[in-house]
Every structure is written in structure tokens, then in C-alpha cells.
Amino acid sequence: MQKDSQPVDSAPDGQRQTKPPRRRKAEPRKVCHLVCSSEGATWMFEQLRDLRDVYGYDVVAVVSAGEGKLIDKLRAENIRYHVTHFATGAASPRSILRLPFSVLKLAWFFRRERFDIVQSHVFATVITARPAAWFADVPIRLAMIASPFHLQARLSRNLEDVTWFMETMLIPSCEWVRNLCKQIGIPESRIAPVIYYGPDERNFDPLRVAPVGIRREFRWPADTPLICNVAYFYHRMPKSHWMPPEVHGRGHKGHEDLVRAAPRVLEAFPNAKFLLVGSGWGPLGDKYLNEVKTLVHDLGLEHSVVFTGYRSDANRILREANVAVQASLNENLGGTIEALMMECPTVATRVGGMVDAVRDGETGVLVNPSDSDDLARGIIELLRDPKRARALGRAGRELMVRRFTLHHAVEDLANLYDKLTQGRQPREYYNIFVSVRRLLAGLPLFIYVVIKTLVSSKWPTKSVRNHFNAQPLATTEARESGSN
């Protein structure tokens, strides 16, 4: 059942205005963002809040459930939201059978509310939102691609290939995503400039965020070398065409590689401590977390590797770490932006969008993925030269402030919206005859493509479905804690 938190035409009260709106309109542009989640997705909430408060847009969120951390944030800022069912591309047979109904209900909601701009986030959302916006004849239809993950897996890449035309434009969130879009054959004219999912810079300012005193908390000496990894523990990825080959049978955040790198680091720095900050994402994530703990036990590292679980002060831990590590096998930017915003010297694997933030020898150290020896080499390199490490951290923050913050993300979105709506009257489209034609021609084709894709690899396993249900988080615990 769908529901609204409040009448969609009601005027929100208590809006937080950070500065006067850049533009004033007699009738503000109406913007809808969608994400298949009610948890995480802090970046969408922050984008909507600032699009409203700084640029004067009328904003609405569409989410998958009526309760959760994301919903709490939306309510606190009085951002209107609508709950709908998303039939994800990697869902159960029952969910796939509901896909046409989910699409039509969402299309009706778009037509009823007459949004000027509809923007979806992450693959699990796009499967429902993309055809719905196209059928509804929404004037501006955008998909912000939060991760290269689905573009590197065969079946989800195929779905992207046959449905991207429904968007007015795709928004890549790193250079690697942009390259993958071009590899598919999407024209450059339909690919927007890169817009990063930047965090709210106020939550990651080393001058405002005090160290948490983690060494004192664990009764370690003040000079203890501290290596910090902030990431959720997701489940071990199955061998499936829904998964990129490099993650088959692995935890894609690279926790095992970091644990296997620890003995070599400890040979050079026997007193070093490894903090793995993060909880398991669901029951399968907890299972994988226990497997990593077993690996730590088998290697005799219990006194050197510490599992902190979820920490609401992850940004304050980064404030005092000697080295931050992101060892992912497949990733967008992971936790690199947050670590560098805190001037924390960072080692990251050479994958996805992390190379945009961590520039080898300039803002951090890059290492090969799935290579624990190279990962250890990068960590030791920074621990052995603290002066250079601090310089890299400072350079990293300077780059993040110039390009990777929430301020830049929202400004870039507002500029893109202006460009795409220039010369158009608000809600110019929504032609019922266009909708009917698209419905008659497009819906049978879309259903055929989805079913053919799913049948070609049998039904996705439960673990595959759980991954796509978890994907909307698409952020680190540092981002989540920094927003509290």
C-alpha cells in the first residue's frame, strides 16, 4: 500500500535555510528523488534538503518503507515523502510479477503530482522508476548512478543497455562510471558531467570534529600506530552473472585482504592496531563478519585486530587514525572522501571511483585489489614516513573541499536542472497521448526484456537478492555517523 507522510500539496514548515535561495520563482520547480531504501542513503536526504533550502526547489522523496533512519531524517527536516514498492531487477519471482503494477502505480503518482524533474538513485530503484517516469511523460528524467557495480555485472549491464534511452540524461558519480556508460554505447550527449556523492563538509571538518580518544578507550599507548577501516560487512558474493567476476566468492569490501595484510605490517610495527569499524549488513552480513573474525583467530591476530561494531563516532575515529584503509574489490568512492576530508592519510585499492579521490603519491597511496602484500606495502609506506603521510592527508582534504563535498554536489545538480529546464514551462509535458503510446509499445517490451534476462540465468539466489536490497546504502558508516 502506498501512502504519503502528509498531503503532497501542503507547505512544509520549519525549513532550515543555510543561505538565501540563489533563484526565486513564482512557481518553484518540483523535484522528486527516489531510492529503494528507508535506511542509509544519507546522501539523497542531504541533496534534497539543500536543493530546497539553498536553491528554492519544492522537493519530495520516494522511498521503500515508512520507517527507518532515512525516514527519521526526512521527518526531522519536514521533507515530504511517499512510500512505494520497488520491484528490483534481482528480486524474487513474486516481486518480478509485481513489476508492471509497481511501475504503473509509480507512473500514476508522477502524473498526479506533476514533477518537473524525477531523479532515481541506484540500480534497484531504476528498475521501477525508469519506466514509470518514461510512461508518465515526466519532462526531465534522470538516473544518478551510485556505483559501477551493476555496470560490471553481465545481466544488470544488459538491462541498463536496453533501458537507458528512457532517461533524459544519466549522471555518473565517478569517472569510471562515466567510462562504463560510454562503453555500453550511451552517447556523450546523454551523459552528464560527473557529480560525486559528496558528504556534508560540516560533519567532516578536522577543525570542528574532536578526536574520540580511541587509544585511551582501549588503554593503548598514545604512540600506538592506528590503522582504521570503516565499512559495513556485506555477505560473501555468490558466483552469478548478477555479480562482477572480481567479487565472486568474496566480501567486496576486502576485509579479508586487510586481515591478511596485517602480519606483514606487524613485522614492521609490532604495536600497530587495526580497527575494523562497522557492523554486519543483515544476517548474511553477520555471517561474513564471523568468518572474518575466524580468520583473525586462525592467524593469531586477536590482540592486534579489533572489531568495534557500529560506531556513531566513526568520523571522530578517523580524526586520530594514522592510516585509513579502503580495500574494496569493486567500489564507487567507498569511504575515501570522508577519510580525506578528515586529513587522514589514506590507502585505497585501485578500483572504481576511489582513484578519483586517492591520487597515488598526491593525496594518498593506491594499491592493487585482492593483493594483501601490496596493501601491506602501502600501509607501511605511510607509517614509516609520518611527515609525508600528513602532507598527503592535507592535500587530500584540499582536493575534497574543491570538488567532493555536498556543496559541490548540490550546486552541480542545480546547474544541471537549470540547463535541462531552460526555456521550458514548469510541468510542460505529461501528455496523456504520449503516455498511452509509450505504455502500449513499451510495457510489453520491458516485461519481455526483464523476464528474458532473469530466465537466462534462472532466478537470482537469495544472497544475490539481498545484495541488491542492501545496495541503496551505498555509503560508509562514517557518512551515516557524520550526519547524526
C-alpha positions, 0 to 999 in steps of 0.5 A: 500500500502506498501512502504519503507522510502528509498531503503532497500539496501542503507547505512544509514548515520549519525549513532550515535555510543555510543561505538565501535561495540563489533563484526565486520563482513564482512557481518553484520547480518540483523535484522528486528523488527516489531510492529503494531504501528507508535506511542509509542513503544519507546522501539523497536526504542531504541533496534534497534538503539543500536543493530546497533550502539553498536553491528554492526547489519544492522537493519530495522523496520516494522511498521503500518503507515508512520507517527507518533512519532515512525516514527519521531524517526526512521527518526531522527536516519536514521533507515530504515523502511517499512510500512505494514498492520497488520491484528490483531487477534481482528480486524474487519471482513474486516481486518480478510479477509485481513489476508492471503494477509497481511501475504503473502505480509509480507512473500514476503518482508522477502524473498526479503530482506533476514533477518537473524533474524525477531523479532515481538513485541506484540500480534497484530503484531504476528498475521501477522508476525508469519506466514509470517516469518514461510512461508518465511523460515526466519532462526531465528524467534522470538516473544518478548512478551510485556505483559501477557495480551493476555496470560490471555485472553481465545481466544488470549491464544488459538491462541498463543497455536496453533501458537507458534511452528512457532517461533524459540524461544519466549522471555518473558519480565517478569517472569510471562510471562515466567510462562504463556508460560510454562503453555500453554505447550511451552517447556523450550527449546523454551523459552528464558531467560527473557529480560525486556523492559528496558528504556534508563538509560540516560533519567532516571538518578536522577543525570542528570534529574532536578526536574520540580518544580511541587509544585511551578507550582501549588503554593503548599507548598514545604512540600506538600506530592506528590503522582504521577501516570503516565499512559495513560487512556485506555477505560473501558474493555468490558466483552469478552473472548478477555479480562482477567476476572480481567479487565472486566468492568474496566480501567486496569490501576486502576485509579479508585482504586487510586481515591478511595484510596485517602480519606483514605490517606487524613485522614492521610495527609490532604495536600497530592496531587495526580497527575494523569499524562497522557492523554486519549488513543483515544476517548474511552480513553477520555471517561474513563478519564471523568468518572474518573474525575466524580468520583473525583467530586462525592467524593469531591476530586477536590482540592486534585486530579489533572489531568495534561494531557500529560506531556513531563516532566513526568520523571522530575515529578517523580524526586520530587514525594514522592510516585509513584503509579502503580495500574494496574489490569493486567500489564507487568512492567507498569511504575515501572522501570522508577519510580525506576530508578528515586529513587522514592519510589514506590507502585505497585499492585501485578500483572504481571511483576511489582513484578519483579521490586517492591520487597515488603519491598526491593525496594518498597511496593506491594499491592493487585489489585482492593483493594483501602484500601490496596493501601491506606495502602501502600501509607501511609506506605511510607509517614509516614516513609520518611527515609525508603521510600528513602532507598527503592527508592535507592535500587530500582534504584540499582536493575534497573541499574543491570538488567532493563535498555536498556543496559541490554536489548540490550546486552541480545538480542545480546547474544541471536542472537549470540547463535541462529546464531552460526555456521550458514551462514548469510541468510542460509535458505529461501528455496523456497521448504520449503516455498511452503510446509509450505504455502500449509499445513499451510495457510489453517490451520491458516485461519481455526484456526483464523476464528474458534476462532473469530466465537466462540465468534462472532466478537470482539466489537469495544472497544475490537478492539481498545484495541488491536490497542492501545496495541503496546504502551505498555509503560508509558508516562514517557518512551515516555517523557524520550526519547524526 
